[in-house]
Amino acid sequence: MTPDHSNTWAAQAIRRLHAEGLAYGPTPLRPLPLPALEGIEVYLKDESAHPTGSLKHRLVRAMFCQAVATGRITADTTVVAATGGAVAVAGARFARLLGLSFIAVVPARTPADTLARVEREGGRWQPAEGPPAGVQQEARALAERLGGHFLDHFTDAERALAGCGEPTVADEIFEQLREEPHPVPAWIVTGAGTGATSASIGRHLRHHGHPTRLAVVDPENSAYFPAWASGCPDYATGMPSRIPGIGRPRTEPGFLPTVIDLVIPVPDAASIAALRWLHDTARVPAGPAAGTGLWGVCHLVARMREAGARGSVVTLVGDHADPYRNTHLDPEWVRARGLDPAPYAGAVERFADTGEWPAAGSGPATGGSWSGA
């Protein structure tokens, strides 16, 4: 392809990517009815409404834009990703939008429905030959052999959102809250997988001078809470998260602790209990990470009530419930993994009904040591 043709293709590709975002518009911001919380409103920013059903859709679109703009993706580039999750589905969709080949190198236990979704979006997949820890290296090596582009979401997503991610999720939240009783939220709550979403929100808050504080909820086994609490930038636990989409065995390059006001460790059983309440009582078909977020919201709102504060709190719904009906929403699956949500379920129900939350150290509401709220 000649340089002129290459530039023409790149310009058309970026226009297509931007048009895709504009075609679907902002994801919904939904109030979560909690009548007991007088003067405090809780909202769910529903990122599951993206066409591929996950907040990773927004990240992957920005990564494609950046890679096209910098010439790393051209008209004949094969795009390779190392994931058996939402990034693979979104990657396949955006590759098809641009007429490109896409291959996901997936861990051995990737659910069959995820693989089917990659195929439906026009992508291909192949199982990793080595252990899960080596999937990234295998995918990178495959991209090099093919002369393709490795879509490294752990390294590139944060930078891509910073340069090519507008409108960001924070842009949308503030626009959608404009006519609400408390248009500037007291807290925004999110998890951290790549760290890109929390970094994007934190930068937005500081750039615009908002008094809103940013809280990251972190599941068991994840390195992010201990990294934030200790100030150790390369903290590692070596253990995988059981809450899909958030938590990592090591701190990833996109995690920016300096823009985060608080990290809240959340027991996995508490995430499941909050997920069940969202699903069964609030009728919100959310994925497990939304349960983690709700648990963090309970902590923050309880502190606001103790201080006599009013305001709004926004938490992100990262994906939909459908992929988890045979896992995190299945009591047998949960029990087989040694998780008992029952002690935490009562705390969530009591909070929803009365606004009361156990004091720190007094019961199942405590998920670890944290401060700064």
C-alpha positions as CSV (number, residue, x, y, z in Angstrom):
1,M,0.0,0.0,0.0
2,T,1.4,3.4,-0.9
3,P,1.7,6.1,1.8
4,D,-1.2,8.1,0.2
5,H,-3.4,5.1,0.2
6,S,-2.3,4.2,3.7
7,N,-3.3,7.6,5.0
8,T,-6.6,7.5,3.2
9,W,-7.4,4.1,4.7
10,A,-6.4,5.3,8.2
11,A,-8.6,8.4,8.0
12,Q,-11.5,6.3,6.9
13,A,-10.9,3.7,9.6
14,I,-10.8,6.3,12.3
15,R,-14.0,7.9,11.0
16,R,-15.7,4.5,11.2
17,L,-14.5,3.9,14.7
18,H,-15.8,7.4,15.8
19,A,-19.1,6.8,14.0
20,E,-19.6,3.6,15.8
21,G,-19.4,5.3,19.1
22,L,-21.7,8.1,18.0
23,A,-24.2,5.6,16.6
24,Y,-24.9,4.1,20.0
25,G,-24.5,7.2,22.1
26,P,-23.7,7.3,25.8
27,T,-24.5,4.3,27.9
28,P,-27.4,4.8,30.3
29,L,-27.1,6.3,33.8
30,R,-29.8,4.6,35.9
31,P,-31.0,5.6,39.4
32,L,-30.9,2.7,41.9
33,P,-34.1,3.2,44.1
34,L,-33.0,3.2,47.7
35,P,-35.8,5.1,49.5
36,A,-34.1,4.8,52.9
37,L,-31.2,7.0,51.8
38,E,-32.9,10.4,52.1
39,G,-30.8,13.1,50.4
40,I,-28.4,10.6,48.8
41,E,-28.9,9.3,45.3
42,V,-27.1,6.2,43.9
43,Y,-26.8,5.8,40.1
44,L,-25.6,2.8,38.0
45,K,-23.6,3.8,34.9
46,D,-24.6,0.8,32.7
47,E,-21.6,0.0,30.5
48,S,-23.2,-3.4,29.7
49,A,-25.3,-1.4,27.1
50,H,-22.3,-1.3,24.7
51,P,-22.8,-3.4,21.6
52,T,-20.5,-6.1,22.9
53,G,-21.9,-5.9,26.4
54,S,-19.0,-4.6,28.4
55,L,-17.1,-1.5,29.4
56,K,-14.1,-3.1,27.6
57,H,-15.9,-2.0,24.4
58,R,-15.0,1.6,25.1
59,L,-11.4,0.7,25.9
60,V,-10.9,-1.5,22.8
61,R,-12.3,1.2,20.4
62,A,-9.8,3.7,21.8
63,M,-7.0,1.2,21.4
64,F,-7.9,0.6,17.7
65,C,-8.1,4.3,17.1
66,Q,-4.7,4.9,18.6
67,A,-3.1,1.9,16.8
68,V,-4.5,3.1,13.4
69,A,-3.5,6.7,14.1
70,T,0.1,5.6,14.8
71,G,0.4,3.3,11.9
72,R,0.6,0.1,13.9
73,I,-2.7,-1.1,12.3
74,T,-3.0,-0.8,8.5
75,A,-5.4,-2.1,6.0
76,D,-3.8,-5.6,5.9
77,T,-2.9,-6.0,9.6
78,T,-3.9,-9.1,11.5
79,V,-4.9,-8.1,15.1
80,V,-4.1,-10.5,17.9
81,A,-5.3,-10.3,21.5
82,A,-4.5,-12.4,24.6
83,T,-7.8,-12.9,26.4
84,G,-10.8,-15.1,26.7
85,G,-13.0,-12.3,27.9
86,A,-14.8,-9.2,26.8
87,V,-11.7,-7.7,25.1
88,A,-11.7,-10.6,22.6
89,V,-15.3,-10.0,21.7
90,A,-14.8,-6.3,21.3
91,G,-11.6,-6.8,19.4
92,A,-13.3,-9.1,16.9
93,R,-16.1,-6.6,16.4
94,F,-13.8,-3.7,15.7
95,A,-11.5,-5.7,13.4
96,R,-14.5,-6.7,11.4
97,L,-15.7,-3.1,11.2
98,L,-12.3,-2.2,9.6
99,G,-12.1,-5.3,7.4
100,L,-9.2,-6.9,9.4
101,S,-8.4,-10.4,10.5
102,F,-8.6,-11.0,14.3
103,I,-7.3,-13.8,16.4
104,A,-7.8,-14.2,20.2
105,V,-5.3,-16.5,22.0
106,V,-7.4,-17.8,24.9
107,P,-6.8,-19.6,28.1
108,A,-7.7,-23.3,28.3
109,R,-10.9,-22.8,30.4
110,T,-12.4,-20.0,28.4
111,P,-16.2,-20.4,28.4
112,A,-17.7,-21.8,25.2
113,D,-20.2,-19.0,24.9
114,T,-17.4,-16.4,24.9
115,L,-15.7,-18.3,22.1
116,A,-19.0,-18.4,20.2
117,R,-19.4,-14.6,20.6
118,V,-15.9,-14.0,19.2
119,E,-16.8,-16.1,16.2
120,R,-20.2,-14.3,15.7
121,E,-18.3,-11.0,15.7
122,G,-16.1,-12.4,12.8
123,G,-13.0,-13.3,14.8
124,R,-11.0,-16.5,15.3
125,W,-9.6,-18.0,18.4
126,Q,-7.0,-20.5,19.3
127,P,-6.2,-22.1,22.7
128,A,-2.9,-21.1,24.4
129,E,-0.4,-23.9,24.5
130,G,1.1,-23.1,27.8
131,P,-0.1,-22.0,31.3
132,P,-2.4,-19.1,31.8
133,A,0.5,-16.8,32.9
134,G,2.0,-17.3,29.4
135,V,-1.0,-16.3,27.3
136,Q,0.3,-12.7,26.8
137,Q,3.7,-14.0,25.5
138,E,2.1,-16.5,23.2
139,A,-0.2,-13.9,21.6
140,R,2.7,-11.4,21.2
141,A,4.8,-14.1,19.5
142,L,1.9,-15.0,17.2
143,A,1.5,-11.3,16.2
144,E,5.2,-11.1,15.4
145,R,5.1,-14.2,13.3
146,L,2.2,-12.9,11.3
147,G,3.5,-9.4,11.0
148,G,0.4,-8.3,12.9
149,H,-0.4,-6.0,15.8
150,F,-0.7,-7.3,19.4
151,L,-3.6,-5.6,21.2
152,D,-2.0,-5.3,24.6
153,H,-4.9,-4.1,26.7
154,F,-3.0,-4.2,30.0
155,T,-0.3,-1.9,28.7
156,D,-2.0,0.2,26.0
157,A,-5.6,0.8,27.2
158,E,-4.8,3.6,29.7
159,R,-2.8,5.5,27.2
160,A,-5.3,4.9,24.4
161,L,-8.2,6.3,26.6
162,A,-6.1,9.3,27.4
163,G,-5.5,10.1,23.7
164,C,-8.4,8.6,21.8
165,G,-11.1,7.8,24.3
166,E,-13.4,10.8,24.1
167,P,-16.1,11.1,25.2
168,T,-14.9,9.3,28.3
169,V,-17.2,7.5,30.8
170,A,-16.6,10.5,33.1
171,D,-17.7,13.0,30.4
172,E,-20.9,11.1,30.0
173,I,-21.6,10.8,33.8
174,F,-21.3,14.5,34.3
175,E,-23.4,15.3,31.3
176,Q,-26.1,12.9,32.4
177,L,-26.2,14.2,36.0
178,R,-26.6,17.8,34.8
179,E,-30.3,18.0,35.6
180,E,-30.2,15.7,38.7
181,P,-30.5,16.9,42.3
182,H,-26.8,16.6,42.9
183,P,-25.1,17.0,39.5
184,V,-21.5,16.7,40.9
185,P,-21.3,13.3,42.5
186,A,-19.6,12.9,45.9
187,W,-18.0,9.6,44.8
188,I,-17.5,7.6,41.6
189,V,-16.9,3.9,42.2
190,T,-15.3,1.5,39.8
191,G,-13.2,-1.6,39.8
192,A,-9.7,-2.0,38.2
193,G,-8.8,-4.7,35.6
194,T,-6.3,-3.0,33.3
195,G,-6.6,0.2,35.5
196,A,-7.5,2.2,32.4
197,T,-11.1,3.2,33.5
198,S,-10.1,4.4,37.0
199,A,-7.2,6.3,35.5
200,S,-9.5,7.9,32.9
201,I,-12.0,8.9,35.5
202,G,-9.4,10.2,37.9
203,R,-7.7,12.3,35.3
204,H,-11.1,13.8,34.3
205,L,-11.9,14.8,37.9
206,R,-8.6,16.5,38.4
207,H,-8.5,18.2,35.0
208,H,-12.0,19.7,35.5
209,G,-11.4,20.6,39.2
210,H,-14.3,18.5,40.4
211,P,-14.5,17.8,44.2
212,T,-15.7,14.3,43.3
213,R,-13.6,11.5,44.8
214,L,-12.7,8.3,43.1
215,A,-13.0,4.9,44.9
216,V,-11.7,1.7,43.4
217,V,-13.2,-1.6,44.7
218,D,-10.8,-4.5,44.7
219,P,-11.6,-8.3,45.1
220,E,-9.7,-10.9,46.9
221,N,-6.3,-12.0,45.6
222,S,-5.9,-8.8,43.7
223,A,-2.7,-6.7,43.9
224,Y,-4.3,-3.3,43.6
225,F,-5.4,-2.6,47.2
226,P,-2.1,-3.7,48.7
227,A,-0.2,-1.7,46.0
228,W,-2.2,1.4,46.8
229,A,-2.1,1.0,50.5
230,S,1.6,0.3,50.7
231,G,2.8,2.6,47.9
232,C,4.6,-0.4,46.2
233,P,4.1,0.1,42.5
234,D,5.0,-3.4,41.5
235,Y,3.1,-5.3,44.1
236,A,2.1,-8.9,43.1
237,T,0.0,-11.6,44.7
238,G,0.5,-14.2,42.1
239,M,-3.2,-15.3,42.5
240,P,-6.0,-14.8,40.0
241,S,-9.2,-12.8,40.8
242,R,-12.5,-14.7,41.0
243,I,-14.5,-11.6,40.0
244,P,-14.3,-11.3,36.2
245,G,-13.1,-8.1,34.7
246,I,-11.5,-6.7,37.9
247,G,-8.6,-7.6,40.1
248,R,-5.2,-8.7,38.9
249,P,-2.4,-10.9,40.4
250,R,0.0,-7.9,39.8
251,T,-0.3,-4.2,39.3
252,E,-0.7,-3.4,35.6
253,P,0.9,-0.4,33.9
254,G,-2.4,1.3,33.4
255,F,-3.2,1.5,37.2
256,L,-2.5,5.1,38.4
257,P,-2.8,5.1,42.2
258,T,-2.1,8.9,42.3
259,V,-5.5,9.7,40.8
260,I,-7.4,7.4,43.2
261,D,-8.7,8.7,46.6
262,L,-9.6,5.3,48.1
263,V,-9.3,1.6,47.4
264,I,-11.8,-0.7,49.1
265,P,-11.0,-4.4,49.5
266,V,-14.1,-6.5,49.1
267,P,-14.5,-10.2,50.0
268,D,-15.6,-12.3,47.1
269,A,-18.5,-13.7,49.0
270,A,-19.7,-10.1,49.6
271,S,-19.5,-9.4,45.9
272,I,-21.7,-12.4,45.3
273,A,-24.2,-11.3,47.9
274,A,-24.4,-7.8,46.5
275,L,-24.7,-9.2,42.9
276,R,-27.6,-11.4,44.0
277,W,-29.4,-8.4,45.6
278,L,-29.0,-6.4,42.4
279,H,-30.2,-9.4,40.3
280,D,-33.1,-10.7,42.5
281,T,-34.3,-7.6,44.3
282,A,-33.3,-4.5,42.3
283,R,-33.8,-6.5,39.0
284,V,-30.6,-5.2,37.6
285,P,-29.0,-7.9,35.3
286,A,-25.4,-7.0,36.1
287,G,-22.2,-9.0,36.3
288,P,-20.2,-9.9,39.4
289,A,-18.0,-6.7,39.3
290,A,-21.2,-4.6,39.8
291,G,-21.7,-6.5,43.1
292,T,-18.2,-5.5,44.2
293,G,-19.0,-1.9,43.3
294,L,-22.3,-2.0,45.2
295,W,-20.5,-3.3,48.3
296,G,-18.2,-0.3,48.1
297,V,-21.1,2.1,47.6
298,C,-22.6,0.8,50.8
299,H,-19.5,1.7,52.7
300,L,-19.3,5.2,51.2
301,V,-22.9,6.0,51.6
302,A,-22.8,4.9,55.3
303,R,-20.0,7.3,55.9
304,M,-21.8,10.1,54.1
305,R,-24.9,9.4,56.3
306,E,-22.8,9.4,59.5
307,A,-21.4,12.8,58.5
308,G,-24.8,14.2,57.6
309,A,-23.8,14.7,54.0
310,R,-26.1,14.7,51.0
311,G,-25.1,14.0,47.4
312,S,-24.9,11.4,44.7
313,V,-22.8,8.3,44.2
314,V,-22.2,6.7,40.8
315,T,-20.9,3.1,40.4
316,L,-20.2,1.3,37.1
317,V,-21.9,-1.8,35.8
318,G,-19.1,-3.3,33.8
319,D,-21.0,-6.1,32.1
320,H,-24.3,-8.1,31.9
321,A,-25.5,-11.0,34.0
322,D,-26.0,-13.4,31.1
323,P,-22.5,-14.9,31.0
324,Y,-22.6,-15.7,34.7
325,R,-25.9,-17.5,35.1
326,N,-24.1,-20.8,35.3
327,T,-21.2,-19.5,37.5
328,H,-21.5,-16.5,39.9
329,L,-25.3,-16.5,39.9
330,D,-25.5,-20.3,40.4
331,P,-25.6,-21.2,44.1
332,E,-24.0,-24.6,43.5
333,W,-21.1,-23.1,41.6
334,V,-20.5,-20.6,44.3
335,R,-20.7,-23.2,47.1
336,A,-18.2,-25.4,45.2
337,R,-15.7,-22.6,45.4
338,G,-16.0,-22.3,49.2
339,L,-17.8,-19.0,49.1
340,D,-20.7,-18.3,51.6
341,P,-22.6,-15.1,50.6
342,A,-25.2,-15.6,53.4
343,P,-23.5,-13.5,56.1
344,Y,-23.1,-10.6,53.7
345,A,-26.5,-10.8,52.2
346,G,-28.2,-9.6,55.4
347,A,-26.0,-6.5,55.5
348,V,-26.9,-5.6,51.9
349,E,-30.7,-6.2,52.5
350,R,-30.6,-4.2,55.7
351,F,-28.8,-1.3,54.1
352,A,-31.3,-1.2,51.2
353,D,-34.2,-1.3,53.6
354,T,-33.0,1.0,56.3
355,G,-29.8,2.7,55.3
356,E,-28.0,1.1,58.2
357,W,-24.6,-0.5,57.8
358,P,-22.4,-2.3,60.3
359,A,-19.8,-0.2,62.0
360,A,-16.2,-1.0,61.0
361,G,-15.0,-4.1,62.7
362,S,-18.4,-5.1,63.9
363,G,-19.5,-7.7,61.4
364,P,-19.4,-9.0,57.8
365,A,-19.3,-5.5,56.3
366,T,-15.6,-5.3,57.0
367,G,-13.6,-6.5,54.1
368,G,-10.1,-5.4,55.2
369,S,-8.2,-2.4,56.4
370,W,-8.8,0.8,54.6
371,S,-9.0,4.5,55.3
372,G,-9.4,7.9,53.6
373,A,-13.2,8.1,53.1
